[in-house]
Amino acid sequence: MLRPIKDIFDPDSFPDLLVGLREPDDAAVWRLDEERALVVTTDFFTPVVDDAYDYGAIAAANSLSDVYAMGGQPFLALNVAALPDNLPEEISREIIRGGAEKAREAGVVIAGGHTVKDKEPKYGLIAIGFVDPRKMLSKAGLKIGDALVLTKPLGFGVTTTALKREQADEQDVSEAVSWMKRLNKAAGQLAAEFGLRGGTDITGYSLLGHGMEMAEASGVSLQLDFSNIPFISGARKYAEMGAFAGGAFDNKKHFEAKVKFADPIDEANQMLLFDPQTSGGLLLGVPPENLDAFLARAQEMDQAVWVIGRVETGTGIEIR
């Protein structure tokens, strides 16, 4: 679908576009000068939860996450919304309010936007941030020996799909919502403080899909320890019920040829690693000599982190 763009925009004609036309990264980055670059991204989606306010807040956190995933700090955003004209006004207001209050929490101002009518609600943000181009995160920044650190658990996709099927327990949905509404701001600050270079956020392509993008961009392989990968409480239960969205099977079809699972990892657990996430955490590469200090600082900041694997030579991903 996007191939025609390659015939219109030659990357060599835009030397200040540091990230955008060649790289499969989380946002576009445009250099302003030696110390400043703009990070620009957009994202929106249909409701993943029933509560309108929570939906707006999750959508905003998810949109801002791509700026944090580049090592940037967002400061400005625009609403992007498609709302049915028969949707009760109070619901539309709550969606917009949820997004606005989450943006304010991030230190971001929403300065307008655009709305159209549609049969199904869709909401998100165009987000703009600043980053020092000498210090930005990218999918190509992993180095052999880096520890792989994840900043949110997995299981949001399978839990929200169970919710849509009216199979989810209220406490499991509440746990998922709490994590999805959480900004990646502190995780991004932690990455910047330690001068990390390899990072992405885990969203629609799943842990394995986004991990594969990092492995290929960095020219390395990833070794993941399944027992160290965190999941929210109901994830395994809903996986056994088969409550996976279609995107999970798309991810599996697209990426599984380059993934090797240890024999004890059953199909349900394999599928959880292909599960699309909404507003997931950051996946960061931390040099081994900095790992202890990184984990200690994360604890000081009350930032959740899990060491889930290591960067090795070779290609693909192996799950131990």
C-alpha positions in Angstrom: 0.0 0.0 0.0 2.8 2.4 0.9 5.1 1.5 -1.9 4.0 4.5 -4.1 5.4 6.9 -1.5 8.9 5.5 -2.2 8.5 6.7 -5.8 7.5 10.2 -4.7 9.7 10.9 -1.7 13.4 10.1 -2.1 15.0 9.9 1.3 18.2 11.4 0.0 16.4 14.6 -0.8 15.5 15.2 2.8 18.7 15.0 4.9 17.0 16.5 7.9 14.5 13.6 8.0 16.4 11.4 10.4 13.8 8.8 10.7 10.8 8.2 8.5 11.1 6.9 4.9 13.7 4.1 5.4 13.3 3.0 8.9 10.4 0.9 10.4 10.5 3.1 13.6 7.8 4.4 15.9 7.7 8.0 14.7 9.2 10.4 12.2 12.1 12.6 13.4 13.0 15.9 11.7 16.2 17.6 12.7 16.0 21.3 13.6 19.6 21.8 14.6 22.4 19.8 16.2 20.6 19.6 19.6 16.9 19.5 18.7 14.7 17.4 16.5 10.9 17.2 16.2 9.3 13.8 16.8 5.9 13.4 15.0 3.5 10.6 15.2 -0.2 9.7 15.0 -2.4 6.8 16.2 -6.1 6.1 16.7 -8.3 3.1 17.1 -11.8 1.8 17.9 -12.9 1.3 21.5 -11.1 -1.4 23.4 -13.1 -1.0 26.7 -16.6 0.0 27.5 -16.0 3.1 29.6 -15.8 6.2 27.3 -13.4 8.1 29.6 -11.0 5.2 29.9 -11.1 4.7 26.2 -10.1 8.3 25.6 -7.3 8.1 28.2 -5.9 4.8 26.8 -6.0 6.2 23.2 -4.1 9.3 24.3 -1.5 7.3 26.3 -1.0 5.0 23.3 -0.5 7.9 20.9 2.0 9.6 23.1 3.9 6.4 23.6 5.5 6.6 20.2 7.2 9.8 21.2 8.6 8.2 24.4 9.7 5.2 22.3 12.0 7.5 20.3 13.5 9.0 23.5 11.5 12.2 23.1 9.3 14.3 25.3 5.8 15.2 23.8 4.6 18.8 24.2 1.8 19.3 21.6 -1.1 17.2 20.3 -4.2 17.4 18.1 -7.3 15.2 18.4 -8.2 12.8 15.6 -11.8 11.6 16.0 -14.5 9.8 14.1 -17.7 9.7 16.0 -21.2 8.5 15.1 -23.8 11.3 14.9 -26.2 9.2 16.9 -23.7 8.7 19.7 -25.0 10.3 22.9 -23.2 13.6 23.5 -22.1 12.7 27.0 -20.2 9.7 25.6 -18.4 11.8 23.0 -17.5 14.4 25.7 -16.1 11.7 28.0 -13.9 10.3 25.2 -12.4 13.7 24.5 -12.1 14.5 28.3 -10.3 11.2 28.9 -7.8 12.0 26.2 -7.4 15.7 27.4 -6.7 14.8 31.0 -4.2 12.1 30.0 -2.4 14.6 27.8 -2.3 17.1 30.6 -0.8 14.5 32.9 1.9 14.1 30.3 2.6 17.8 30.2 1.1 18.0 26.7 -1.5 20.5 25.4 -4.1 19.4 22.9 -4.5 22.5 20.7 -7.4 21.4 18.4 -7.9 18.6 15.9 -10.3 17.2 13.4 -13.5 15.2 13.7 -15.6 13.4 11.1 -18.7 11.3 11.3 -18.4 7.5 11.1 -20.4 4.4 12.0 -17.9 3.3 14.7 -16.1 5.5 17.1 -12.4 6.1 16.5 -10.1 8.3 18.6 -6.5 9.2 19.0 -3.9 11.9 18.7 -1.4 13.5 16.4 1.5 13.9 18.9 4.6 16.2 18.5 7.7 16.1 20.8 11.3 17.2 21.0 14.3 14.9 21.1 18.1 15.4 21.1 19.0 13.7 17.8 22.3 12.6 19.3 20.5 10.7 22.1 17.3 9.3 20.5 16.1 5.7 20.9 15.6 3.6 17.8 14.8 0.0 16.8 18.3 -0.2 15.3 20.0 0.7 18.6 20.4 -2.7 20.2 24.0 -4.0 20.9 25.1 -7.6 21.5 25.1 -8.3 25.2 22.3 -5.8 26.0 19.7 -7.0 28.5 16.2 -6.7 27.2 13.9 -4.9 29.7 10.1 -4.6 29.4 8.2 -1.9 31.3 4.6 -3.2 31.2 3.2 -6.7 31.3 1.5 -8.4 28.4 -2.1 -9.7 28.0 -4.0 -6.5 27.2 -5.2 -7.7 23.8 -6.5 -11.1 24.9 -8.3 -9.6 27.9 -10.0 -6.8 25.9 -11.1 -9.3 23.3 -12.6 -11.5 26.1 -14.4 -8.3 27.2 -15.9 -7.8 23.8 -17.1 -11.4 23.9 -18.6 -10.9 27.4 -16.2 -13.5 28.8 -13.9 -11.3 30.9 -14.0 -10.9 34.7 -14.4 -7.3 35.9 -11.2 -7.4 38.0 -9.1 -8.6 35.0 -10.5 -5.8 32.8 -9.7 -3.3 35.6 -6.2 -4.5 35.8 -5.7 -4.2 32.0 -7.2 -0.7 31.9 -5.0 0.5 34.7 -1.9 -0.6 32.8 -3.1 0.7 29.4 -3.8 4.1 30.9 -0.3 4.3 32.3 2.0 6.7 30.4 5.4 5.5 29.3 6.8 8.9 30.4 8.8 7.6 33.4 10.1 4.7 31.3 11.2 7.1 28.6 12.9 9.3 31.2 14.7 6.3 32.6 16.0 5.4 29.2 17.2 8.9 28.6 18.9 9.1 32.0 21.0 6.0 31.2 21.7 7.0 27.6 20.0 4.0 26.1 19.9 3.7 22.3 17.7 0.7 21.5 14.0 0.9 22.2 10.5 0.6 20.9 7.0 0.3 22.4 5.0 -2.9 22.3 1.7 -2.4 20.5 -0.2 -4.0 17.6 2.6 -6.2 16.3 3.0 -7.9 19.7 6.1 -8.5 21.7 7.5 -10.9 19.1 6.6 -8.7 16.1 8.1 -5.5 17.5 11.0 -7.5 18.9 11.7 -8.9 15.4 11.7 -5.4 14.0 14.3 -4.4 16.5 16.4 -7.6 15.8 16.4 -7.0 12.1 17.0 -3.3 12.3 19.9 -3.9 14.7 21.4 -6.9 12.9 21.1 -9.2 16.0 19.0 -12.0 17.5 16.9 -11.9 20.7 17.0 -14.6 23.4 13.9 -14.4 25.6 13.2 -16.3 28.8 9.5 -17.1 28.9 9.4 -17.5 32.7 10.6 -13.9 33.1 8.0 -12.4 30.7 5.2 -10.7 32.8 1.5 -11.2 32.1 -1.6 -9.6 33.7 -3.7 -11.9 35.8 -6.3 -13.2 33.4 -4.1 -13.5 30.3 -3.5 -17.2 30.4 -7.1 -18.0 31.3 -8.4 -16.0 28.2 -5.7 -17.5 26.0 -6.9 -21.0 26.9 -10.4 -19.8 26.0 -9.0 -18.7 22.6 -10.0 -15.1 23.1 -7.5 -13.7 20.6 -8.2 -10.9 18.1 -7.5 -11.5 14.4 -4.4 -9.5 14.7 -2.8 -12.2 16.9 -3.1 -14.7 14.1 -1.8 -12.2 11.5 1.2 -11.6 13.7 1.8 -15.3 14.1 1.5 -15.9 10.3 3.9 -13.0 9.5 6.6 -13.5 12.2 6.6 -17.2 13.2 9.0 -18.4 10.6 11.8 -16.4 12.4 10.8 -17.5 15.9 12.0 -20.6 17.7 10.0 -21.8 20.8 11.3 -24.3 23.3 9.2 -27.5 23.4 7.6 -27.0 26.8 6.0 -23.7 25.7 2.4 -24.7 24.6 0.3 -23.1 21.9 -1.6 -20.8 24.3 1.5 -19.3 25.7 3.0 -19.0 22.2 -0.1 -17.0 21.1 0.2 -14.7 24.1 3.6 -13.5 22.6 1.8 -12.8 19.3 -1.0 -11.0 21.1 -1.5 -7.4 19.9 -1.1 -4.9 22.7 -2.8 -1.5 23.1 -0.7 1.1 24.9 1.9 -1.5 25.9 5.2 -0.8 27.6 8.7 0.0 26.2 11.1 -2.7 25.2 14.6 -1.4 26.0 18.2 -2.6 25.5 20.3 -2.0 28.6 24.1 -2.5 28.5 25.0 -5.2 31.0 27.4 -2.9 32.9 24.5 -0.5 33.6 21.8 -3.1 34.4 22.1 -3.1 38.2 22.0 0.7 38.4 19.2 0.8 35.9 17.0 -1.5 38.0 17.8 0.3 41.2 16.9 3.7 39.6 13.7 2.2 38.2 12.7 1.1 41.7 13.4 4.6 43.1 11.1 6.0 40.4 8.4 3.3 41.0 8.8 2.3 37.4 8.0 -1.4 36.7 10.7 -3.2 34.8 11.2 -6.9 34.0 14.5 -8.3 32.5 13.1 -10.7 29.9 16.1 -11.7 27.8 19.3 -10.8 26.1 20.7 -9.6 22.7 22.9 -12.1 21.0 24.6 -12.6 17.6 22.6 -14.2 14.8 19.1 -13.6 13.5 15.5 -14.1 14.7 14.1 -14.7 18.2 14.5 -17.8 20.4 12.1 -18.3 23.4 13.7 -20.4 26.1 
